[in-house]
Amino acid sequence: MYSALWDWLRQLCFLIEWIFISLLNLVGNEGIAILLLACVLKIMIFPLNRIAEKWQDDVNSIQSDLQPQIDEIKSMLSGEEANHRIMQLYQDKNVSPFYSVKSLFGFLIQIPIFIAVFDVLGESIYLLEKSFFFIDDLSKPDQWLSFPIIIPFFGSSFNLLPLCMMIISLLSAFLYTDQNLTRDLLQNQKRKLYYMSILFFLLLFTFPSGMVLYWTTSNLLQLIQMQIKKALQ
């Protein structure tokens, strides 16, 4: 089982599967077990997310300080001379040119979780022909609305759950704010989040609804966490 994965990732799959089965035995409903799984994993990686948020804040603060000066250099100079001045600016500020790599940590810690949950829920026999609210089968796309014709990529049905996931992600992007960012940088960051929301909608549109239910719940928890953090500041 999960033989195509690296050993450490297989162990993560077994752990998530054990948590899911334990929750299923506790509540007796596959859909609710997926909702609780999203909550449990969110709690488990909370310390790592806190580190990622701190690093992101550091990167945003540095970027807000440097970007106006970098833009000024680029408006006055070009080519090798501009690059030299920018590198000199990094040196004067005692900042590595690769400082922004730290901001990828939050995204990188999500990738193993995403892969593991995808494998666990995608291969789980517990979801076969199991319904949850408007979802008839958690092992398949929810197929909320059938089309009389086949539409390229979307197929012959429309799946509601990926749309809900995208709406939550777009709302999170709209409400996103960071006091360390300038107005222009904040708008750029929001734009990236909008694009990612649409991208994930397209990527997950044909995925099994159990997987999309997990990711939708995870996004909702992230939105709630963001609003709580904003209220406490």
C-alpha positions in Angstrom: 0.0 0.0 0.0 1.3 3.5 -1.0 4.3 1.6 -2.5 5.0 4.3 -5.1 5.9 6.8 -2.3 9.1 7.4 -0.4 9.3 5.5 2.9 8.8 8.6 5.1 5.8 9.7 3.0 4.4 6.2 3.3 4.7 6.4 7.0 2.8 9.7 6.9 0.1 8.1 4.9 -0.2 5.3 7.4 -0.4 7.8 10.2 -3.2 9.8 8.5 -5.0 6.6 7.6 -4.9 5.5 11.3 -6.2 8.9 12.4 -9.0 8.8 9.8 -10.1 5.2 10.7 -10.0 6.1 14.4 -12.2 9.2 13.8 -14.5 7.1 11.7 -14.9 4.5 14.4 -15.6 7.3 16.9 -18.3 9.2 14.9 -19.5 6.5 12.5 -19.9 8.8 9.5 -17.3 9.1 6.7 -18.0 12.7 5.9 -17.8 13.9 9.5 -14.6 11.9 9.9 -13.1 13.8 7.0 -14.1 17.1 8.6 -12.5 16.0 11.9 -9.4 14.8 10.1 -8.9 18.3 8.6 -9.2 19.7 12.1 -6.8 17.2 13.7 -4.1 17.7 11.0 -4.5 21.5 11.3 -3.8 21.2 15.0 -0.8 18.9 14.4 0.9 21.2 12.0 0.0 24.4 13.9 3.5 24.8 15.4 5.1 24.5 11.9 2.5 27.0 10.5 3.4 29.5 13.3 7.1 29.3 12.3 6.1 29.7 8.6 3.9 32.7 9.5 6.8 34.3 11.4 9.2 33.8 8.5 6.6 35.2 6.1 6.2 38.3 8.2 10.0 38.7 8.2 10.1 38.4 4.5 7.2 40.8 4.0 8.9 43.4 6.3 12.2 43.2 4.4 10.4 43.3 1.1 8.5 46.4 2.1 11.7 48.1 3.1 13.7 47.1 0.0 11.2 47.2 -2.8 10.9 51.0 -3.1 14.7 51.3 -3.3 14.9 48.5 -5.8 12.3 50.1 -8.0 14.1 53.4 -7.8 17.4 51.7 -8.9 15.6 50.0 -11.8 14.1 53.3 -12.9 17.5 55.0 -13.0 19.8 52.1 -14.2 19.6 49.0 -16.2 21.5 45.8 -17.0 24.6 44.9 -15.1 24.9 48.2 -13.3 21.4 47.9 -11.9 22.1 44.4 -10.7 25.3 45.6 -9.1 23.5 48.4 -7.2 20.8 46.0 -6.1 23.4 43.5 -4.7 25.1 46.4 -3.0 21.8 47.3 -1.4 21.3 43.8 -0.1 24.9 43.9 1.3 24.3 47.3 3.0 21.1 46.0 4.6 22.8 42.8 5.6 20.1 40.8 3.7 20.7 37.7 1.6 19.5 38.0 -2.0 17.7 34.7 -1.4 15.8 36.0 1.7 12.4 35.4 0.1 13.0 31.6 0.0 11.9 31.5 3.6 8.4 32.4 2.6 8.1 29.1 0.7 8.2 27.1 4.0 4.5 27.5 4.6 3.7 26.1 1.2 6.3 23.3 1.3 4.9 21.9 4.6 1.5 21.6 2.9 2.8 19.5 0.0 3.5 16.2 1.9 0.1 16.6 3.7 -1.6 17.1 0.4 0.0 14.1 -1.2 -0.6 11.9 1.8 -4.3 12.9 2.2 -4.8 12.5 -1.5 -3.4 8.9 -1.4 -5.3 8.0 1.8 -8.7 9.3 0.8 -8.2 8.5 -2.9 -7.6 4.8 -2.1 -9.8 4.4 0.9 -12.4 1.6 0.6 -14.3 3.3 3.5 -15.5 6.0 1.1 -16.9 3.7 -1.6 -20.6 4.5 -2.1 -20.7 6.5 1.1 -22.9 9.6 1.0 -22.7 12.9 2.9 -25.3 15.6 2.5 -25.6 16.3 -1.2 -22.7 14.0 -2.1 -23.9 10.6 -3.2 -20.4 8.9 -3.2 -17.4 10.3 -1.4 -15.1 8.2 -3.6 -16.3 10.1 -6.7 -16.8 13.8 -7.8 -20.1 15.1 -6.2 -21.8 15.5 -9.7 -24.2 18.0 -8.2 -25.6 19.1 -11.6 -25.7 17.0 -14.8 -25.2 18.6 -18.3 -27.0 17.4 -21.4 -23.7 17.6 -23.2 -20.1 16.9 -22.5 -18.0 20.0 -21.8 -14.2 19.7 -22.3 -12.4 19.3 -18.9 -15.6 19.6 -16.9 -17.3 16.5 -18.4 -21.0 15.9 -18.3 -21.6 17.2 -14.7 -20.9 20.2 -12.5 -19.3 19.6 -9.1 -20.4 21.9 -6.4 -17.8 21.2 -3.7 -14.8 22.5 -5.7 -16.8 25.7 -6.3 -17.4 26.1 -2.5 -13.7 25.5 -2.0 -12.8 28.2 -4.5 -15.2 30.7 -2.9 -13.7 30.2 0.5 -10.2 30.6 -0.9 -11.2 33.8 -2.8 -12.8 35.2 0.4 -9.6 34.4 2.3 -7.6 36.3 -0.4 -10.0 39.2 -0.3 -9.8 39.5 3.5 -6.0 39.0 3.6 -4.0 41.8 5.1 -0.5 42.3 6.3 0.7 45.4 8.1 4.3 44.6 7.0 3.4 45.0 3.3 3.1 48.2 1.4 -0.2 48.8 -0.5 1.3 47.7 -3.8 2.9 44.6 -2.4 -0.3 43.7 -0.6 -2.3 43.9 -3.8 0.3 41.8 -5.6 0.1 39.2 -2.8 -3.7 39.2 -3.0 -3.6 38.8 -6.8 -1.3 35.7 -6.4 -3.8 34.2 -3.9 -6.7 34.8 -6.3 -4.8 33.0 -9.1 -4.0 30.1 -6.8 -7.7 29.8 -5.8 -8.7 29.4 -9.4 -5.8 27.0 -10.1 -6.8 24.7 -7.3 -10.5 24.8 -8.5 -9.4 23.6 -11.9 -6.9 21.0 -10.5 -9.3 19.5 -8.0 -12.5 19.8 -10.0 -12.5 16.1 -11.1 -11.0 14.8 -7.8 -13.0 12.5 -5.5 -15.4 14.5 -3.3 -13.9 13.1 -0.1 -10.6 14.7 -1.0 -12.2 18.0 -2.0 -14.3 18.0 1.2 -11.0 17.7 3.2 -9.4 20.6 1.3 -12.5 22.8 1.6 -12.6 22.2 5.3 -8.9 23.0 5.6 -9.4 26.2 3.7 -12.3 27.2 5.9 -10.2 26.5 9.1 -7.4 28.7 7.6 -9.9 31.5 7.0 -11.2 31.3 10.6 -7.6 31.2 11.9 -6.8 34.3 9.9 -9.8 36.2 11.2 -9.0 35.3 14.8 -5.4 36.4 14.4 -6.6 39.7 12.9 -9.0 40.2 15.8 -6.3 39.7 18.3 -3.8 42.1 16.7 
